Amino acid sequence: MKKSLLVLIMLVSGQVYAEDIPGKDLLTYFSANCRTQGEWTRAALADSTALIEALKSISQDPDCRSVGGAVAQLGLLTQQLQNLEKTNETQSKIAELNSQEQELLLQISQITDSATLSEINKTLRELQVTRAGLLGRDRAQYELLSQDKVTALSNVVLTANATFAQISGNQKCIAKHPSVLNTATSVVSAIGATVSVVNPVLGIGLTAGAAFMGETIEGVRRYRTSREIRNISDNSIAIEAYKCALETMSDRWCQMRDAESFLVFKANQRQYPIMGSGLGVAIRLNDREIPVLIEWLNKIRSGVTPTTTADASRQSNVFTRENFVRSLEAYGLGLIEENRQIYQGYSDLNERWNFLRSIIKSLIPPTETSFRNPFYDVLSSGYAPYFLIGLEDNRDIRDTVGAYYSIDAWVKPPGFNPTLDDVLKNYIEWIARARNRVNQELNQVLQPDALQTLSSAYDRTGNRWKISPMDSLKRLTDFLEANPPRERDVAFRKLYASTLEKLKEIYTITENAIIFSDKIHGNTPVEQIYDLAQLRYGSVVIQSRMDMIVRLALLELLENSPPEDQVVVAQLLAAERFTETITKMSGTDNLALIRADINRAQPVTISNLNSFADIFGKNINRILNKLEFEERISTGTVARAKRYARTELCFLLLSVPNAQYYVNTNLCVGLKLNSMVNGGPESLTISQDTFKLDLNDRACVYREFFRSSKIFETWGIK
């Protein structure tokens, strides 16, 4: 049914939108947000092409000129999406296995039954052995030459956010051309589904999805006096639209809840007794030692002349970003000083503010660059003007749905009078932060001093754990020697032996190179390490091997551990996967900053959910009443179908914080989601008390049911 619905929506979205029936049209936006099964990457490509054409067609509208600038970003997004389709078999399969591992880890972190834990640990081991087989194939190293899929998807998310923030920022244009918002929302939906399938954490980074949902709900609110809003037809499109909107918003809440719980857990777990055991050693290796070593190997890679077009392209992209920072620094500082005399000539505070505001708008970098803008890696484009005048990111500079006011529309509070020197100081800080970000990237792609690169192997100040790469190498080799694979894993033993030998050789080469540094000619030791670690293909080969070997050893240690320790380790592994991906998305490894960002996003989602229920509560009530009545007067298949439709809608309503204020929750009492297959998991049975539970205890029941069902169908684990 959902596929036919999407076809109908595509037909509707191509029609001219009549201003007197906004409710019917806006429902198509909600339907576009529903994540169903399908070829999402291809759908995103098709929708992005349609959006480019739509933006081009309205670019001459005076109210839409800024929106038209998103075309360049969309072109970059389209290119990145096309690259995803070219991802080779090995990369795709590894990404799939990583996603399955993440699902199992998320599941194991919520259970304590020892038999189930044993089954999941066994399945995790099988996944790791399968991954080892992939990496051990003769052609795997050549296939791993391409960018890994998670990194590629991270770039897609970053570009999507920049693009859609620019589109959603022009409310005048969207009001005149609502079909643009509809098509853009479809692109976001498809991208969100694609990235979440590969890695559930990536969906958190797609803030554009939450922003577009908020814009849509706010658009409905502006039209709520219309009789069409109050009397939307209770047909299948309306029902599916409500479900899809609730599913989209509840999924986002659940992703943030997972992330926050894992971040808190990871920050607090250092005192747990298990950390002093062999399991604790394995966890630290996975969580600290491997990242430290990989960072150093990336420096080694950067100290060798590019040997592939991929390496050359990587360097070129960073050089472009570095030149952009230098160019904007010169332009901005010159602009400020050029206008200083004019600024000082104003004595009236209002006139001075108006002039200062015009300078600020000129200082803001363009959003439609053909590369990822380094300034917006450290500050969002919406917050940037307020940063320049020294304001914290808070609700005073955001509207009711959490979007930033434009600096022109924002009302400056009485008594707040930022100066040109304030702007100069903050602009210099912004430049410094952008330059620091780019310099970190330069260090990753360019290391001209071979001896300095080798010497950094003994540096304990380059990371927050104060661990040197040589310390990491030694601990890794000691651990691997002490925890060889089982005899029966014949295919894996060869890969294990090869990896261990490579790590030992890298240690010896580095140690000798430092001792006999005066006898080194050229980059010979660096080149040897480059070849041993197969850095021609990036660090992904050696990193994938080490990560998989350590995790497999860890799972073997778990088999004889008590259930409570198994749960802790599963949570730690899941937390590490989350933070690894979130760090890539946010550009910082500061867990407090990452958590603060998630905390800021949660109220926006809560507001969206409550606003949606406030606007459509009567309609949803009417649908629930109708379904309940039709179930009572029917029998057999028809009655079951009506009951399931009501059940699904009720379980999605569990994510609405104050659902009982907007919907008659008595219509949900006694409903439950039954097993999809014989013997599979079942949900709780809804009671009035269910809606009184804390939001964290009920909002994700719907998602957890389908995740548990998938695990049961795939591996038979309940």
BELSUL-V382084 format. One record per backbone hydrogen bond with DSSP energy under -0.5 kcal/mol. CO is the residue of the C=O (numbers start at 1). NH is the residue of the N-H. Records with the same first field share a line. If there is no record, write none. Layout:
CO: NH  NH
This chain:
1: 5
2: 6
3: 7
4: 8
5: 9
6: 10
7: 11
8: 12
9: 13
10: 14
11: 14
12: 15
16: 18
18: 21
19: 22
21: 25
22: 26
23: 27
24: 28
25: 28  29
26: 29  30
27: 31
28: 32
29: 33
30: 33
31: 34
34: 36
38: 40
39: 43
40: 44
41: 45
42: 46
43: 47
44: 48
45: 49
46: 50
47: 51
48: 52
49: 53
50: 54
51: 55
52: 56
53: 57
54: 58
55: 59
56: 59
58: 61
61: 64
62: 65
64: 68
65: 69
66: 69
67: 70
68: 71
69: 72  73
70: 74
71: 75
72: 76
73: 77
74: 78
75: 79
76: 80
77: 81
78: 82
79: 83
80: 84
81: 85
82: 86
83: 86
84: 87
88: 92
89: 93
90: 94
91: 95
92: 96
93: 97
94: 98
95: 99
96: 100
97: 101
98: 102
99: 103
100: 104
101: 105
102: 106
103: 107
104: 108
105: 109
107: 110
108: 111
113: 117
114: 118
115: 119
116: 120
117: 121
118: 122
119: 123
120: 124
121: 125
122: 126
123: 127
124: 128
125: 129
126: 130
127: 131
128: 132
129: 133
130: 134
131: 135
132: 136
133: 137
134: 137
137: 140  141
139: 143
140: 144
142: 145
143: 146
148: 152
149: 153
150: 154
151: 155
152: 156
153: 157
154: 158
155: 159
156: 160
157: 161
158: 162
159: 163
160: 164
161: 165
162: 166
163: 167
164: 168
165: 169
167: 170
169: 171
170: 174
171: 175
172: 176
173: 177
177: 180  181
178: 182
179: 183
180: 184
181: 185
182: 186
183: 187
184: 188
185: 189
186: 190
187: 191
188: 192
189: 193
190: 194
191: 195
192: 196
193: 197
194: 198
195: 199
199: 202  203
200: 203
201: 204  205
202: 205  206
203: 206
205: 207
206: 209  210
207: 211
208: 212
209: 213
210: 214
211: 215
212: 216
213: 217
214: 218
215: 219
216: 220
217: 221
218: 222
219: 223
220: 223
221: 224
223: 226
226: 229  230
227: 231
229: 232
233: 235
235: 239
236: 240
237: 241
238: 242
239: 243
240: 244
241: 245
242: 246
243: 247
244: 248
245: 249
246: 250
247: 251
248: 252
249: 253
250: 254
251: 255
252: 256
253: 257
254: 258
255: 259
256: 260
257: 261
258: 262
259: 263
260: 264
261: 265
262: 266
263: 267
264: 268
265: 269
268: 271
269: 272
272: 275
273: 276
274: 277  280
277: 281
278: 282
279: 283
280: 284
281: 285
282: 286
283: 287
284: 288  289
285: 290
288: 292
289: 293
290: 294
291: 295
292: 296
293: 297
294: 298
295: 299
296: 300
297: 301
298: 302
299: 303
300: 303
301: 304
302: 447
308: 312
309: 313
310: 314
311: 315
312: 316
313: 317
314: 318
315: 319
316: 320
317: 321
318: 322
319: 323
320: 324
321: 325
322: 326
323: 327
324: 328
325: 329
326: 330
327: 331
328: 332
329: 333
330: 334
331: 335
332: 336
333: 337
334: 338
335: 339
336: 340
337: 340  341
339: 343
340: 344
341: 345
342: 345
343: 346
348: 352
349: 353
350: 354
351: 355
352: 356
353: 357
354: 358
355: 359
356: 360
357: 361
358: 362
359: 363
360: 364
373: 376
374: 377  378
375: 378  379
380: 384
381: 385
383: 386  387
384: 388
385: 389
386: 391
387: 390
392: 394
394: 397
395: 398
397: 405
399: 402
403: 399
406: 410
410: 412
413: 416
415: 417
419: 423
420: 424
421: 425
422: 426
423: 427
424: 428
425: 429
426: 430
427: 431
428: 432
429: 433
430: 434
431: 435
432: 436
433: 437
434: 438
435: 439
436: 440
437: 441
438: 442
439: 443
440: 444
441: 445
442: 446
448: 450
449: 453
450: 454
451: 455
452: 456
454: 457
455: 458
456: 459
457: 470
463: 466
468: 472
469: 473
470: 474
471: 475
472: 476
473: 477
474: 478
475: 479
476: 480
477: 481
478: 482
479: 483
486: 489
488: 490
489: 493
490: 494
491: 495
492: 496
493: 497
494: 498
495: 499
496: 500
497: 501
498: 502
499: 503
500: 504
501: 505
502: 506
503: 507
504: 508
505: 509
506: 510
507: 511
508: 512
509: 513
510: 514
511: 515
512: 516
514: 517
516: 519
517: 520
521: 524
523: 527
524: 528
525: 529
526: 530
527: 531
528: 532
529: 533
530: 535
531: 534
533: 542
534: 537
535: 538
538: 541
539: 543
540: 544
541: 545
542: 546
543: 547
544: 548
545: 549
546: 550
547: 551
548: 552
549: 553
550: 554
551: 555
552: 556
553: 557
554: 558
555: 559
556: 559
557: 560
558: 561
562: 565  566
563: 567
564: 568
565: 569
566: 570
567: 571
568: 572
569: 573
570: 574
571: 575
572: 576
573: 577
574: 578
575: 579
576: 580
577: 581
578: 582
579: 583
580: 584
581: 585
582: 586
583: 587
589: 591
590: 594
591: 595
592: 596
593: 597
594: 598
595: 599
596: 600
597: 601
598: 602
599: 603
600: 604
601: 605
602: 606
603: 607
604: 608
605: 609
606: 610
607: 611
608: 612
609: 613
610: 614
611: 615
612: 616
613: 617
616: 620
617: 621
618: 622
619: 623
620: 624
621: 625
622: 626
623: 627
624: 628
625: 629
626: 630
627: 631
628: 632
629: 633
631: 634
635: 638  639
636: 640
637: 641
638: 642
639: 643
640: 644
641: 645
642: 646
643: 647
644: 648
645: 649
646: 650
647: 651
648: 652
649: 653
650: 654
651: 654
652: 655
653: 656
655: 657
656: 659
658: 661  662
659: 662  663
663: 665
664: 667
665: 668  669
666: 669
668: 671
671: 686
672: 674
673: 683
677: 680
684: 686
686: 670
687: 690  691
688: 691
689: 692  693
690: 693
694: 697  698
695: 698  699
698: 701
700: 704
701: 705
702: 706
703: 707
704: 708
705: 709
706: 710
707: 711
708: 712
709: 713
710: 714
711: 715  716  717
712: 716
716: 718
